[in-house]
């Protein structure tokens, strides 16, 4: 039994030594800090500043109102002129629309009168033609002695030559009336009226034709007025936006983050571009750390790593995103947490930790510390069970 106990003891000692040496010799950072870029919110225009009652360190959402700037002395002369031009353009459109409607109504009335005239004229010509044909039939049915006939009867001797000529003239006149009326009727059916004292169309139709030209002119003028109104309206909208920008308004958060620093007091007059607030962009948080020169020279961008926040058992997978090396003070100018002097004496590394950024509680834990590891360790399996 003693050899077995001795073997087990030696084995446990070797395992303990392997764990201790493996944990201590694995590539790890001296310190790691959750960091994030700082966003400076500036005044969009000049004016009086009013700050909302946000406390330092409070969370803000993208689009949340943080402050407002108002300039009561902004120049509105140009905007008022454009508004006046817009009103004049609207009045011109209304006038042309009313004139066009009135002329179109008059044209429609004349068209109705023309149709009434045509119907009545056709009916008149039809009646006159019927009566003319009836007169011609009556005249053609009378006994008239013609030259070159055979022997005259006793009755024909009583008809004088003068009467015969009168009868023939009456028949010819009747035939002429019939033919003229037939021509007038056929022409009237085609929309052209023949007669004395007027042209080939009634006066109402001629006036309607003249009004068509007037309607075309009004339609063109109305289209031009509408185009001018649209152009002036566009310029007015742009001037209104410019006026609003110059007047000021609400200043909203551009990111989801933390209310980090107040640079201006409420009630002061600020100029365009003056810094007002600083926010920490929690959606862009990452981990900054420093390592030894030996470990730094073994790393490459894209290498896998792991990060464990202090006091938390969970280990987050990470990726090497930046290798700044020694003396990397300048890259921290726009970050929330500045490096210590000891940090600058070592070699700077930045890690992207997607799991940490996605965590609403830990992702914005700016300033929280932990350790980063770049090699596997003997107790990683145990840490995985704890997670």
C-alpha positions as CSV (number, residue, x, y, z in Angstrom):
1,X,0.0,0.0,0.0
2,X,2.9,2.3,0.8
3,X,4.2,2.3,-2.8
4,X,0.7,3.2,-4.1
5,X,0.3,6.0,-1.7
6,X,3.7,7.3,-2.6
7,X,2.8,7.2,-6.3
8,X,-0.5,9.0,-5.7
9,X,1.3,11.6,-3.7
10,X,3.9,12.2,-6.3
11,X,1.3,12.4,-9.0
12,X,-0.7,15.0,-7.0
13,X,2.4,17.0,-6.5
14,X,3.2,16.9,-10.2
15,X,-0.3,17.9,-11.1
16,X,-0.2,20.8,-8.7
17,X,3.1,22.0,-10.0
18,X,1.8,21.7,-13.6
19,X,-1.2,23.8,-12.7
20,X,0.8,26.4,-10.8
21,X,3.5,26.7,-13.4
22,X,1.0,26.7,-16.3
23,X,-1.2,29.4,-14.7
24,X,1.9,31.6,-14.0
25,X,3.7,31.0,-17.3
26,X,0.7,31.5,-19.6
27,X,0.7,34.8,-21.7
28,X,-1.3,37.3,-19.7
29,X,-1.6,41.0,-19.3
30,X,-0.6,42.9,-16.2
31,X,-3.8,44.9,-16.2
32,X,-6.8,45.3,-18.5
33,X,-9.4,48.1,-18.5
34,X,-12.8,48.4,-20.1
35,X,-12.5,51.5,-22.3
36,X,-14.6,53.4,-24.9
37,X,-14.3,56.4,-27.1
38,X,-15.5,59.8,-25.9
39,X,-17.9,61.7,-28.1
40,X,-18.0,65.5,-27.8
41,X,-21.4,67.1,-28.4
42,X,-21.0,70.6,-29.9
43,X,-23.4,73.5,-30.3
44,X,-25.0,73.4,-33.8
45,X,-25.5,77.2,-33.7
46,X,-25.0,80.2,-31.6
47,X,-27.5,81.0,-28.8
48,X,-28.4,80.6,-25.2
49,X,-27.7,77.1,-23.8
50,X,-30.2,75.2,-21.6
51,X,-29.1,71.9,-20.1
52,X,-31.4,69.0,-19.2
53,X,-31.2,67.7,-15.6
54,X,-29.0,64.6,-16.4
55,X,-26.6,63.5,-13.7
56,X,-23.0,62.5,-14.4
57,X,-22.7,58.8,-15.1
58,X,-26.4,58.4,-16.1
59,X,-27.2,56.3,-19.2
60,X,-28.4,58.1,-22.2
61,X,-30.0,56.6,-25.3
62,X,-29.4,57.6,-28.9
63,X,-31.7,60.4,-29.9
64,X,-32.4,61.5,-26.3
65,X,-32.6,65.2,-25.8
66,X,-29.6,66.5,-23.7
67,X,-29.8,70.3,-24.1
68,X,-31.2,73.0,-26.3
69,X,-29.8,76.2,-27.9
70,X,-32.0,79.2,-28.8
71,X,-31.0,82.4,-30.6
72,X,-33.8,84.9,-30.3
73,X,-32.0,87.5,-32.5
74,X,-31.7,85.4,-35.7
75,X,-32.5,87.3,-38.9
76,X,-35.8,86.3,-40.5
77,X,-36.1,89.0,-43.2
78,X,-35.3,86.6,-46.1
79,X,-37.7,84.0,-44.8
80,X,-40.5,86.5,-44.5
81,X,-39.8,87.7,-48.1
82,X,-40.1,84.2,-49.4
83,X,-43.3,83.6,-47.5
84,X,-44.7,86.8,-49.1
85,X,-43.7,85.5,-52.6
86,X,-45.3,82.2,-51.8
87,X,-48.6,84.0,-50.9
88,X,-48.5,86.0,-54.1
89,X,-47.9,82.9,-56.1
90,X,-50.8,81.1,-54.4
91,X,-53.0,84.2,-55.2
92,X,-52.0,84.2,-58.8
93,X,-52.8,80.5,-59.1
94,X,-56.2,81.1,-57.6
95,X,-56.9,84.0,-60.0
96,X,-55.9,82.0,-63.1
97,X,-57.9,79.0,-61.9
98,X,-61.0,81.1,-61.5
99,X,-60.5,82.8,-64.9
100,X,-60.0,79.5,-66.6
101,X,-63.1,78.0,-65.0
102,X,-65.2,81.1,-66.1
103,X,-63.9,80.9,-69.7
104,X,-64.5,77.2,-69.8
105,X,-68.0,77.6,-68.6
106,X,-68.7,80.3,-71.2
107,X,-67.2,78.0,-73.9
108,X,-69.5,75.2,-72.8
109,X,-72.5,77.5,-72.9
110,X,-71.6,78.6,-76.5
111,X,-71.1,74.9,-77.4
112,X,-74.6,74.2,-76.1
113,X,-76.0,77.2,-78.1
114,X,-74.2,75.9,-81.2
115,X,-75.7,72.5,-80.9
116,X,-79.2,74.0,-80.5
117,X,-78.6,76.2,-83.6
118,X,-77.4,73.2,-85.6
119,X,-80.4,71.1,-84.6
120,X,-82.8,73.9,-85.4
121,X,-81.1,74.8,-88.7
122,X,-81.2,71.2,-89.8
123,X,-84.9,70.9,-88.9
124,X,-85.6,74.2,-90.8
125,X,-83.8,73.1,-93.9
126,X,-85.6,69.7,-93.8
127,X,-89.0,71.4,-93.6
128,X,-88.2,73.9,-96.3
129,X,-86.9,71.1,-98.6
130,X,-90.1,69.1,-98.0
131,X,-92.3,72.0,-98.9
132,X,-90.2,72.9,-101.9
133,X,-90.5,69.3,-103.2
134,X,-94.2,69.5,-102.7
135,X,-94.5,72.7,-104.7
136,X,-92.4,71.2,-107.5
137,X,-94.6,68.1,-107.6
138,X,-97.7,70.3,-107.8
139,X,-96.2,72.4,-110.6
140,X,-95.1,69.3,-112.5
141,X,-98.6,67.9,-112.3
142,X,-100.3,70.8,-114.1
143,X,-101.2,70.5,-117.9
144,X,-98.7,72.6,-119.7
145,X,-98.6,72.8,-123.5
146,X,-95.1,72.3,-124.9
147,X,-93.8,73.2,-128.4
148,X,-93.5,70.4,-130.9
149,X,-96.5,68.5,-129.5
150,X,-98.9,66.7,-131.9
151,X,-102.2,68.3,-132.9
152,X,-103.5,70.5,-130.1
153,X,-106.8,69.7,-128.6
154,X,-109.6,72.2,-128.3
155,X,-108.6,73.0,-124.7
156,X,-105.0,73.7,-125.5
157,X,-106.0,76.5,-127.8
158,X,-107.1,78.5,-124.8
159,X,-103.6,78.5,-123.2
160,X,-101.6,81.5,-124.2
161,X,-97.9,81.4,-124.9
162,X,-97.2,83.9,-122.1
163,X,-98.8,81.7,-119.5
164,X,-96.8,78.7,-120.7
165,X,-93.6,80.6,-120.2
166,X,-94.7,81.7,-116.7
167,X,-95.4,78.1,-115.8
168,X,-92.1,76.9,-117.0
169,X,-90.3,79.6,-115.1
170,X,-92.2,78.7,-111.9
171,X,-91.2,75.0,-112.4
172,X,-87.5,75.9,-113.0
173,X,-87.6,78.2,-109.9
174,X,-89.1,75.4,-107.9
175,X,-86.5,72.9,-109.1
176,X,-83.7,75.4,-108.2
177,X,-85.1,75.8,-104.7
178,X,-85.2,72.1,-104.2
179,X,-81.6,71.6,-105.4
180,X,-80.3,74.5,-103.4
181,X,-82.1,73.3,-100.2
182,X,-80.7,69.8,-100.8
183,X,-77.2,71.1,-101.1
184,X,-77.7,73.3,-97.9
185,X,-79.1,70.4,-96.0
186,X,-76.2,68.0,-96.9
187,X,-73.7,70.7,-96.1
188,X,-75.4,71.4,-92.7
189,X,-75.2,67.8,-91.8
190,X,-71.4,68.1,-92.1
191,X,-71.3,71.1,-89.8
192,X,-71.1,73.8,-92.5
193,X,-74.0,76.2,-92.9
194,X,-74.7,78.0,-96.2
195,X,-76.6,81.2,-96.3
196,X,-76.5,85.0,-96.5
197,X,-75.5,87.3,-93.7
198,X,-73.2,84.9,-91.8
199,X,-70.1,82.7,-92.4
200,X,-70.0,78.9,-92.6
201,X,-70.4,78.6,-88.8
202,X,-72.8,80.3,-86.4
203,X,-71.6,83.2,-84.3
204,X,-71.7,81.1,-81.1
205,X,-69.3,78.6,-82.6
206,X,-67.0,81.3,-83.7
207,X,-66.9,82.8,-80.3
208,X,-66.3,79.3,-78.8
209,X,-63.3,78.9,-81.1
210,X,-61.9,82.2,-79.9
211,X,-62.4,81.1,-76.3
212,X,-60.4,77.9,-77.0
213,X,-57.4,80.1,-77.7
214,X,-58.1,82.1,-74.5
215,X,-58.3,78.8,-72.6
216,X,-55.0,77.6,-74.0
217,X,-53.4,80.9,-72.9
218,X,-54.8,80.6,-69.4
219,X,-53.7,77.0,-69.1
220,X,-50.2,77.9,-70.1
221,X,-50.2,80.8,-67.6
222,X,-51.6,78.6,-64.9
223,X,-48.8,75.9,-65.5
224,X,-46.2,78.7,-65.3
225,X,-47.7,80.0,-62.1
226,X,-47.7,76.5,-60.6
227,X,-44.1,76.0,-61.5
228,X,-43.1,79.3,-60.0
229,X,-45.1,78.5,-56.8
230,X,-43.3,75.1,-56.5
231,X,-39.9,76.8,-57.0
232,X,-40.7,79.5,-54.4
233,X,-42.0,76.9,-52.0
234,X,-38.8,74.9,-52.3
235,X,-36.8,78.0,-51.6
236,X,-39.0,78.8,-48.7
237,X,-38.6,75.3,-47.2
238,X,-34.8,75.6,-47.5
239,X,-34.9,79.1,-45.9
240,X,-37.1,77.7,-43.1
241,X,-34.7,74.9,-42.4
242,X,-31.8,77.4,-42.4
243,X,-33.8,79.7,-40.1
244,X,-34.5,76.8,-37.7
245,X,-30.8,75.8,-37.8
246,X,-29.8,79.4,-37.0
247,X,-32.5,79.6,-34.3
248,X,-31.3,76.5,-32.7
249,X,-33.3,73.8,-31.0
250,X,-32.9,70.5,-29.2
251,X,-29.5,68.8,-29.0
252,X,-29.8,65.1,-29.0
253,X,-27.5,62.3,-28.1
254,X,-25.7,60.8,-31.1
255,X,-24.9,57.5,-29.3
256,X,-26.0,55.1,-26.6
257,X,-23.7,55.8,-23.7
258,X,-22.9,57.5,-20.5
259,X,-23.3,61.2,-19.5
260,X,-19.6,61.7,-18.9
261,X,-18.6,65.4,-18.7
262,X,-20.3,68.8,-18.8
263,X,-18.2,71.5,-20.5
264,X,-20.6,74.4,-20.4
265,X,-23.0,75.7,-17.8
266,X,-26.6,76.2,-18.5
267,X,-27.7,79.7,-19.3
268,X,-24.5,80.8,-21.0
269,X,-24.3,82.0,-24.6
270,X,-22.4,79.6,-26.8
271,X,-21.1,80.0,-30.3
272,X,-21.5,77.5,-33.2
273,X,-19.1,74.6,-32.7
274,X,-18.5,75.2,-29.0
275,X,-18.1,71.9,-27.0
276,X,-21.0,71.4,-24.6
277,X,-21.0,67.8,-23.3
278,X,-18.9,64.6,-23.6
279,X,-20.5,61.2,-23.8
280,X,-19.0,57.7,-23.7
281,X,-20.0,55.5,-26.6
282,X,-20.9,52.3,-24.9
283,X,-21.7,50.5,-28.2
284,X,-18.0,50.9,-29.2
285,X,-16.4,49.8,-25.9
286,X,-13.3,47.6,-26.0
287,X,-10.5,46.5,-23.6
288,X,-7.1,48.2,-23.4
289,X,-4.2,46.5,-21.7
290,X,-0.4,46.3,-21.5
291,X,1.9,43.3,-21.9
292,X,5.6,42.6,-21.7
293,X,7.8,43.0,-24.7
294,X,8.3,39.3,-25.1
295,X,4.6,38.6,-25.2
296,X,3.9,41.7,-27.4
297,X,6.3,40.4,-30.1
298,X,4.4,37.1,-30.3
299,X,1.0,38.7,-30.9
300,X,-0.7,39.6,-34.3
301,X,-3.8,41.5,-35.1
302,X,-6.7,39.0,-35.2
303,X,-5.2,36.6,-32.7
304,X,-7.6,35.0,-30.3
305,X,-7.6,35.9,-26.6
306,X,-9.8,35.8,-23.5
307,X,-10.8,38.5,-21.0
308,X,-11.9,38.0,-17.4
309,X,-13.3,41.0,-15.6
310,X,-12.2,41.3,-12.0
311,X,-14.7,39.9,-9.5
312,X,-16.5,38.0,-12.2
313,X,-16.2,34.4,-13.0
314,X,-17.2,34.6,-16.6
315,X,-14.5,34.6,-19.3
316,X,-15.2,36.4,-22.6
317,X,-13.7,35.5,-25.9
318,X,-11.7,38.4,-27.5
319,X,-9.7,39.3,-30.5
320,X,-6.6,41.4,-30.8
321,X,-7.6,44.6,-32.6
322,X,-4.7,46.9,-32.2
323,X,-1.0,46.7,-31.3
324,X,0.1,50.2,-30.3
325,X,3.4,49.2,-28.6
326,X,5.3,51.4,-26.2
327,X,4.6,55.1,-25.6
328,X,1.0,54.9,-26.9
329,X,-0.2,58.0,-25.0
330,X,-1.6,59.9,-28.0
331,X,-4.2,57.2,-28.9
332,X,-5.8,57.7,-25.5
333,X,-6.7,61.4,-26.0
334,X,-10.2,60.6,-27.1
335,X,-10.8,57.6,-24.8
336,X,-12.6,57.6,-21.5
337,X,-9.8,56.0,-19.4
338,X,-6.3,57.4,-19.8
339,X,-3.3,55.1,-19.3
340,X,-1.2,55.2,-16.1
341,X,2.5,55.8,-16.3
342,X,3.2,52.1,-15.6
343,X,1.0,51.2,-18.5
344,X,2.9,53.4,-20.8
345,X,6.2,51.8,-19.8
346,X,4.9,48.5,-21.1
347,X,3.4,47.6,-24.6
348,X,-0.2,48.6,-25.4
349,X,-2.7,46.2,-26.8
350,X,-6.4,46.6,-27.5
351,X,-9.0,43.8,-27.6
352,X,-12.4,43.6,-29.1
353,X,-14.8,41.7,-26.8
354,X,-18.1,41.1,-28.6
355,X,-19.7,39.3,-25.6
356,X,-18.8,42.2,-23.3
357,X,-20.2,44.8,-25.7
358,X,-23.5,42.9,-26.1
359,X,-24.0,42.7,-22.3
360,X,-26.0,45.8,-21.3
361,X,-24.6,45.8,-17.7
362,X,-21.0,45.0,-18.3
363,X,-20.7,46.6,-21.8
364,X,-20.7,50.1,-20.3
365,X,-18.8,49.3,-17.2
366,X,-16.1,51.8,-18.2
367,X,-13.1,51.7,-16.0
368,X,-13.7,48.2,-14.7
369,X,-10.5,46.2,-14.6
370,X,-9.6,42.6,-15.3
371,X,-7.0,40.4,-17.0
372,X,-6.5,39.2,-20.6
373,X,-5.0,35.9,-21.5
374,X,-3.4,34.8,-24.8
375,X,-2.5,31.2,-24.1
376,X,-4.5,28.2,-22.8
377,X,-4.3,27.6,-19.1
378,X,-4.7,24.3,-17.2
379,X,-7.8,25.4,-15.3
380,X,-9.7,26.8,-18.3
381,X,-12.0,23.8,-18.2
382,X,-12.9,24.5,-14.6
383,X,-13.6,28.2,-15.4
384,X,-15.9,27.0,-18.2
385,X,-17.9,25.0,-15.7
386,X,-18.2,28.0,-13.5
387,X,-19.6,30.1,-16.4
